[in-house]
Structures are given as C-alpha cells and as structure tokens.
C-alpha cells in the first residue's frame, strides 16, 4: 500500500511538472519595451577608443515591457568596436548578451558618440534583437536608445524597442 501511494504521488508530481513547463511551440507575441542600462568598460584593446579597436563592457539593466506587465532586471556584456571617427563624432557597433531569470537575449547595436561639455559624450543609436534562450528563443525586434558616457567611463542609456518573443 505504501509503495502504491509513493508511485501515485510521484506520478502526480510529474504531471504537475509537465504542466508547469511552457510548450515549446507557444505563440510569440509583440512587446513594447523600455530599458535603462548602466555600464562600464572592463577591458579594452590598446589604443581604445581609436578606429578598429574594441572593448568589453559589462553592466546591469532594468527592462519593462507592456506597461510594466513584464518587467525584468539583469546583467549584460557587450563587445563594442569603434568603426569610424569623423569630425570628432565616433561611430560604433556592439554585439552582446543580457542575462535574466527569463533567459539570455542577444542584441546588436550601431550608434554615434558625440562630444559634449565637461568631457562627456552623448550617445544615440539603434538596436536589433537577434534571438536568445528560454523565453527569448527565436526573439526578433528593433529599437532606439540615447544616453551618455561620463568622463570616468560610466555609461547610462535609455531606450525603447518592439520585440517579438
């Protein structure tokens, strides 16, 4: 009798576990998101930020989608490459990943860094979502961002995006 109770309990546990796992073919939905980031350079090529050099950045983010119905916080890492400098304005591209309890989201960006007073740089650009894991598997989307780089390298951005995941 005890063996039967254990077997029934184990089967019930499996049923609950299976029901808790989302279907892999679940329909993807569009999400309107806002994101803020704070980051800094953790290592860079000799001569960074000259054309052709790159640096690894790390930071944290707060993301809110669909009016706060889907909010997440996490960490990210980027590899930023300086692609051109013209009239003091730097052009850059990044590739990176963000990590949260929802999974990993892969993104790329292109943008500009424009000198500002007091040694700051204003930054602006476009982002593209390029897939991910878990909730973000097969994710797509695009957005825009603005922000600043302080003289000490601390970078803050705010952006909006439309993402499908």
Backbone as CSV, one residue per row, in Angstrom:
resi,resn,N_x,N_y,N_z,CA_x,CA_y,CA_z,C_x,C_y,C_z
1,UNK,0.823,-1.197,0.000,0.000,0.000,0.000,0.865,1.258,0.000
2,UNK,1.909,1.257,0.831,2.811,2.413,0.886,3.487,2.616,-0.459
3,UNK,3.876,1.504,-1.116,4.533,1.587,-2.419,3.588,2.229,-3.441
4,UNK,2.299,1.855,-3.417,1.318,2.397,-4.338,1.146,3.902,-4.107
5,UNK,1.110,4.349,-2.849,0.966,5.774,-2.532,2.168,6.558,-3.055
6,UNK,3.369,6.003,-2.889,4.568,6.665,-3.370,4.520,6.772,-4.896
7,UNK,4.094,5.694,-5.580,4.016,5.691,-7.032,3.001,6.716,-7.514
8,UNK,1.826,6.766,-6.900,0.796,7.731,-7.282,1.285,9.152,-7.033
9,UNK,1.933,9.391,-5.900,2.449,10.720,-5.587,3.518,11.139,-6.605
10,UNK,4.385,10.213,-6.979,5.429,10.504,-7.961,4.804,10.837,-9.311
11,UNK,3.780,10.105,-9.716,3.118,10.370,-10.995,2.434,11.727,-10.971
12,UNK,1.805,12.074,-9.846,1.154,13.381,-9.729,2.190,14.499,-9.830
13,UNK,3.356,14.294,-9.228,4.428,15.276,-9.303,4.884,15.479,-10.736
14,UNK,4.987,14.396,-11.509,5.386,14.506,-12.908,4.341,15.262,-13.719
15,UNK,3.078,15.009,-13.457,2.010,15.707,-14.175,2.094,17.207,-13.887
16,UNK,2.287,17.580,-12.622,2.403,18.991,-12.266,3.625,19.593,-12.938
17,UNK,4.753,18.882,-12.947,5.967,19.373,-13.578,5.760,19.595,-15.072
18,UNK,5.137,18.645,-15.742,4.899,18.766,-17.188,3.981,19.938,-17.480
19,UNK,2.961,20.162,-16.672,2.045,21.272,-16.901,2.718,22.620,-16.651
20,UNK,3.738,22.643,-15.794,4.410,23.901,-15.480,5.401,24.325,-16.555
21,UNK,5.821,23.410,-17.414,6.778,23.726,-18.473,6.012,24.260,-19.679
22,UNK,6.335,25.475,-20.152,5.605,26.025,-21.294,5.856,25.212,-22.557
23,UNK,4.873,25.159,-23.402,5.008,24.434,-24.663,6.043,25.123,-25.527
24,UNK,6.912,24.343,-26.174,7.984,24.928,-26.969,7.433,25.647,-28.195
25,UNK,6.253,25.288,-28.629,5.666,25.930,-29.798,4.717,27.044,-29.425
26,UNK,4.845,27.600,-28.215,3.937,28.656,-27.779,4.023,29.844,-28.731
27,UNK,2.878,30.456,-28.988,2.810,31.588,-29.916,3.627,32.758,-29.385
28,UNK,4.383,33.375,-30.263,5.171,34.540,-29.894,4.276,35.774,-30.000
29,UNK,4.543,36.752,-29.108,3.775,37.988,-29.085,4.698,39.180,-29.210
30,UNK,4.160,40.277,-29.723,4.901,41.541,-29.779,4.829,42.213,-28.427
31,UNK,5.943,42.817,-28.018,6.027,43.520,-26.737,6.641,44.894,-26.965
32,UNK,6.050,45.917,-26.354,6.608,47.270,-26.354,7.417,47.400,-25.069
33,UNK,8.719,47.660,-25.196,9.609,47.641,-24.036,10.368,48.954,-23.870
34,UNK,10.685,49.273,-22.616,11.614,50.349,-22.292,12.734,49.728,-21.464
35,UNK,13.936,50.220,-21.666,15.083,49.648,-20.960,16.031,50.761,-20.535
36,UNK,16.592,50.625,-19.352,17.657,51.511,-18.893,18.867,50.646,-18.574
37,UNK,20.050,51.168,-18.872,21.282,50.416,-18.601,22.288,51.319,-17.897
38,UNK,23.195,50.676,-17.163,24.352,51.323,-16.550,25.524,50.383,-16.776
39,UNK,26.600,50.902,-17.371,27.708,50.015,-17.747,29.050,50.731,-17.677
40,UNK,30.101,49.933,-17.755,31.466,50.460,-17.808,32.371,49.490,-18.542
41,UNK,33.498,50.003,-19.011,34.485,49.178,-19.703,35.216,48.318,-18.674
42,UNK,35.343,47.024,-18.964,36.095,46.144,-18.069,37.432,45.711,-18.670
43,UNK,37.569,45.792,-19.986,38.866,45.577,-20.630,38.790,46.111,-22.046
44,UNK,39.918,46.592,-22.548,39.920,47.151,-23.891,41.230,46.921,-24.603
45,UNK,41.163,47.013,-25.931,42.363,46.921,-26.761,43.274,48.106,-26.462
46,UNK,44.565,47.924,-26.707,45.495,49.041,-26.605,45.059,50.105,-27.610
47,UNK,44.953,51.344,-27.171,44.545,52.425,-28.059,43.054,52.692,-28.102
48,UNK,42.260,51.880,-27.401,40.806,52.111,-27.382,40.558,53.487,-26.806
49,UNK,39.753,54.333,-27.375,38.759,54.150,-28.419,39.170,54.673,-29.798
50,UNK,40.191,54.177,-30.393,40.555,54.542,-31.757,39.846,53.626,-32.749
51,UNK,39.765,54.064,-33.997,39.095,53.283,-35.039,39.711,51.880,-35.116
52,UNK,38.845,50.875,-35.165,39.272,49.485,-35.280,39.540,48.799,-33.956
53,UNK,39.540,49.547,-32.858,39.766,48.920,-31.550,38.426,48.577,-30.911
54,UNK,38.464,47.682,-29.926,37.228,47.298,-29.248,37.474,47.143,-27.758
55,UNK,36.386,47.104,-27.022,36.435,46.941,-25.572,35.257,46.102,-25.119
56,UNK,35.457,45.427,-24.008,34.383,44.646,-23.408,33.752,45.491,-22.306
57,UNK,32.436,45.593,-22.352,31.662,46.355,-21.386,30.802,45.386,-20.572
58,UNK,30.519,45.744,-19.340,29.605,44.959,-18.502,28.727,45.929,-17.719
59,UNK,27.524,45.485,-17.400,26.630,46.359,-16.666,25.357,45.668,-16.242
60,UNK,24.410,46.483,-15.813,23.109,45.997,-15.349,22.012,46.706,-16.131
61,UNK,20.829,46.096,-16.165,19.705,46.700,-16.877,18.403,46.480,-16.128
62,UNK,17.458,47.371,-16.410,16.067,47.246,-15.960,15.224,47.333,-17.221
63,UNK,14.346,46.356,-17.407,13.543,46.252,-18.621,12.082,46.143,-18.216
64,UNK,11.230,46.929,-18.853,9.805,46.886,-18.572,9.056,46.817,-19.902
65,UNK,8.267,45.776,-20.068,7.518,45.603,-21.315,6.017,45.629,-21.038
66,UNK,5.275,46.066,-22.035,3.817,46.070,-21.976,3.281,46.821,-20.761
67,UNK,3.817,48.025,-20.548,3.341,48.859,-19.454,3.663,48.319,-18.081
68,UNK,4.740,47.571,-17.941,5.152,47.036,-16.645,4.638,45.638,-16.354
69,UNK,3.852,45.069,-17.268,3.316,43.719,-17.045,4.413,42.667,-17.095
70,UNK,5.474,42.939,-17.845,6.594,42.004,-17.952,7.875,42.783,-17.666
71,UNK,8.292,42.813,-16.398,9.499,43.545,-16.008,10.578,42.552,-15.597
72,UNK,11.802,42.883,-15.934,12.919,42.025,-15.534,14.157,42.882,-15.308
73,UNK,15.070,42.356,-14.532,16.329,43.017,-14.218,17.431,41.998,-14.451
74,UNK,18.606,42.458,-14.790,19.681,41.510,-15.004,20.998,42.178,-15.293
75,UNK,21.895,41.379,-15.846,23.241,41.836,-16.191,23.476,41.623,-17.678
76,UNK,24.446,42.344,-18.229,24.752,42.169,-19.645,26.236,42.357,-19.883
77,UNK,26.665,41.900,-21.059,28.023,42.143,-21.524,27.974,42.447,-23.007
78,UNK,28.803,43.391,-23.447,28.882,43.799,-24.847,30.335,43.783,-25.281
79,UNK,30.538,43.667,-26.554,31.832,43.938,-27.183,31.572,45.111,-28.106
80,UNK,32.170,46.272,-27.800,31.978,47.475,-28.607,33.208,47.694,-29.479
81,UNK,32.970,47.952,-30.760,34.041,48.238,-31.705,33.830,49.631,-32.287
82,UNK,34.896,50.429,-32.304,34.841,51.756,-32.906,35.036,51.570,-34.413
83,UNK,34.043,51.972,-35.203,34.095,51.724,-36.650,34.569,52.923,-37.457
84,UNK,34.421,54.142,-36.903,34.857,55.333,-37.627,34.835,56.517,-36.660
85,UNK,35.654,57.516,-36.965,35.600,58.794,-36.245,35.695,59.877,-37.307
86,UNK,34.695,60.764,-37.321,34.671,61.826,-38.314,34.216,63.114,-37.639
87,UNK,35.026,64.172,-37.761,34.716,65.466,-37.142,34.449,65.327,-35.650
88,UNK,35.192,64.458,-34.988,35.068,64.268,-33.544,33.941,63.348,-33.119
89,UNK,33.078,62.911,-34.034,31.964,62.018,-33.703,32.391,60.580,-33.976
90,UNK,32.272,59.747,-32.974,32.643,58.349,-33.129,31.453,57.491,-33.529
91,UNK,31.692,56.550,-34.434,30.674,55.567,-34.808,31.076,54.238,-34.178
92,UNK,30.096,53.510,-33.651,30.408,52.247,-33.003,29.365,51.192,-33.318
93,UNK,29.736,49.943,-33.063,28.795,48.827,-33.137,29.059,47.946,-31.928
94,UNK,28.028,47.270,-31.470,28.187,46.339,-30.352,27.507,45.025,-30.675
95,UNK,27.980,43.986,-30.031,27.314,42.683,-30.001,27.331,42.263,-28.551
96,UNK,26.226,41.722,-28.074,26.216,41.342,-26.675,25.062,40.471,-26.285
97,UNK,25.076,40.128,-25.012,24.038,39.292,-24.422,23.622,39.889,-23.091
98,UNK,22.316,39.778,-22.804,21.815,40.156,-21.491,21.266,38.898,-20.826
99,UNK,21.418,38.841,-19.519,21.068,37.642,-18.756,20.066,38.005,-17.663
100,UNK,18.946,37.269,-17.636,17.940,37.487,-16.593,17.279,36.152,-16.270
101,UNK,16.346,36.197,-15.341,15.625,34.976,-14.976,14.752,34.461,-16.123
102,UNK,14.537,35.264,-17.164,13.740,34.847,-18.320,14.580,34.171,-19.396
103,UNK,15.910,34.289,-19.307,16.798,33.695,-20.299,17.837,34.687,-20.768
104,UNK,18.504,34.347,-21.845,19.536,35.182,-22.447,18.972,35.808,-23.711
105,UNK,19.206,37.102,-23.882,18.753,37.818,-25.071,19.981,38.362,-25.791
106,UNK,20.119,38.056,-27.072,21.256,38.512,-27.869,20.852,39.754,-28.651
107,UNK,21.726,40.778,-28.622,21.434,42.025,-29.317,22.670,42.557,-30.040
108,UNK,22.421,43.398,-31.026,23.469,44.163,-31.686,23.006,45.614,-31.723
109,UNK,23.957,46.541,-31.741,23.612,47.952,-31.856,24.590,48.640,-32.805
110,UNK,24.161,49.763,-33.329,25.032,50.706,-34.030,24.685,52.077,-33.486
111,UNK,25.679,52.942,-33.393,25.381,54.252,-32.846,26.504,55.244,-33.028
112,UNK,26.270,56.436,-32.453,27.241,57.524,-32.505,27.553,57.994,-31.094
113,UNK,28.774,58.487,-30.912,29.196,59.118,-29.654,29.680,60.521,-30.012
114,UNK,28.966,61.539,-29.509,29.240,62.933,-29.850,29.775,63.670,-28.628
115,UNK,30.912,64.362,-28.759,31.470,65.099,-27.612,30.473,66.129,-27.066
116,UNK,30.427,66.239,-25.742,29.563,67.177,-25.029,30.446,67.985,-24.071
117,UNK,29.890,69.023,-23.455,30.671,69.797,-22.471,31.131,68.922,-21.299
118,UNK,32.167,69.379,-20.623,32.688,68.737,-19.411,33.202,67.324,-19.641
119,UNK,33.627,67.011,-20.857,34.241,65.716,-21.115,33.278,64.560,-21.317
120,UNK,32.007,64.823,-21.383,31.011,63.772,-21.621,30.843,63.517,-23.108
121,UNK,30.228,62.371,-23.415,29.819,62.059,-24.783,28.334,61.739,-24.753
122,UNK,27.577,62.297,-25.691,26.185,61.900,-25.886,26.181,60.723,-26.850
123,UNK,25.404,59.706,-26.565,25.331,58.558,-27.469,23.891,58.341,-27.913
124,UNK,23.743,57.824,-29.117,22.426,57.525,-29.674,22.599,56.444,-30.721
125,UNK,21.565,55.636,-30.900,21.680,54.605,-31.917,20.468,53.717,-32.018
126,UNK,20.677,52.618,-32.722,19.621,51.634,-32.976,20.066,50.274,-32.479
127,UNK,19.092,49.483,-32.047,19.378,48.131,-31.560,18.571,47.110,-32.352
128,UNK,19.098,45.913,-32.396,18.414,44.776,-33.034,18.482,43.595,-32.099
129,UNK,17.362,42.910,-31.943,17.302,41.681,-31.163,17.597,40.524,-32.111
130,UNK,18.493,39.634,-31.681,18.950,38.556,-32.568,18.821,37.182,-31.922
131,UNK,17.726,36.940,-31.194,17.496,35.609,-30.622,17.865,35.529,-29.157
132,UNK,17.843,34.311,-28.651,18.165,34.103,-27.251,17.803,32.701,-26.797
133,UNK,17.650,32.551,-25.497,17.301,31.262,-24.907,16.026,31.400,-24.088
134,UNK,15.465,30.260,-23.713,14.249,30.180,-22.897,13.135,31.053,-23.489
135,UNK,12.627,32.026,-22.755,11.528,32.874,-23.231,11.908,33.580,-24.526
136,UNK,13.185,33.917,-24.678,13.643,34.703,-25.819,14.095,33.866,-27.020
137,UNK,13.886,32.566,-26.988,14.287,31.714,-28.119,13.575,32.205,-29.387
138,UNK,14.344,32.504,-30.417,13.786,32.985,-31.672,13.310,34.423,-31.642
139,UNK,13.676,35.174,-30.614,13.227,36.563,-30.481,13.744,37.430,-31.625
140,UNK,12.937,38.421,-31.998,13.322,39.410,-33.002,12.865,40.773,-32.508
141,UNK,13.340,41.811,-33.146,12.878,43.146,-32.795,13.917,44.202,-33.065
142,UNK,13.518,45.450,-32.830,14.426,46.573,-33.024,14.000,47.715,-32.126
143,UNK,14.918,48.664,-31.944,14.615,49.802,-31.096,15.632,50.906,-31.259
144,UNK,15.508,51.918,-30.408,16.422,53.049,-30.404,16.852,53.331,-28.971
145,UNK,17.990,54.009,-28.827,18.462,54.372,-27.493,19.203,55.696,-27.538
146,UNK,19.263,56.352,-26.384,20.067,57.553,-26.184,20.741,57.411,-24.828
147,UNK,21.765,58.196,-24.600,22.434,58.133,-23.311,23.658,59.000,-23.265
148,UNK,24.511,58.715,-22.280,25.735,59.495,-22.141,26.848,58.640,-21.561
149,UNK,28.076,59.061,-21.874,29.274,58.453,-21.311,29.954,59.537,-20.490
150,UNK,30.123,59.290,-19.186,30.766,60.247,-18.291,32.286,60.198,-18.488
151,UNK,32.995,61.230,-18.036,34.455,61.225,-18.158,35.110,60.001,-17.515
152,UNK,34.501,59.437,-16.471,35.066,58.249,-15.820,34.687,56.955,-16.540
153,UNK,33.941,57.057,-17.657,33.567,55.879,-18.442,32.207,55.298,-18.117
154,UNK,31.583,55.721,-17.010,30.252,55.204,-16.677,29.282,55.611,-17.772
155,UNK,28.579,54.638,-18.309,27.655,54.870,-19.413,26.240,54.534,-18.973
156,UNK,25.311,55.426,-19.261,23.894,55.182,-18.978,23.122,55.358,-20.273
157,UNK,22.133,54.499,-20.480,21.279,54.624,-21.662,19.826,54.401,-21.276
158,UNK,18.957,54.939,-22.103,17.528,54.675,-22.044,17.072,54.381,-23.461
159,UNK,16.215,53.411,-23.607,15.759,53.081,-24.941,14.375,52.477,-24.967
160,UNK,13.842,52.363,-26.166,12.559,51.707,-26.380,12.742,50.702,-27.518
161,UNK,11.935,49.664,-27.474,12.011,48.665,-28.549,10.674,47.958,-28.701
162,UNK,10.500,47.391,-29.876,9.395,46.491,-30.142,10.024,45.130,-30.377
163,UNK,9.680,44.161,-29.523,10.292,42.840,-29.562,9.221,41.768,-29.697
164,UNK,9.555,40.717,-30.405,8.655,39.578,-30.506,9.343,38.377,-29.891
165,UNK,8.724,37.811,-28.857,9.244,36.621,-28.196,8.109,35.875,-27.535
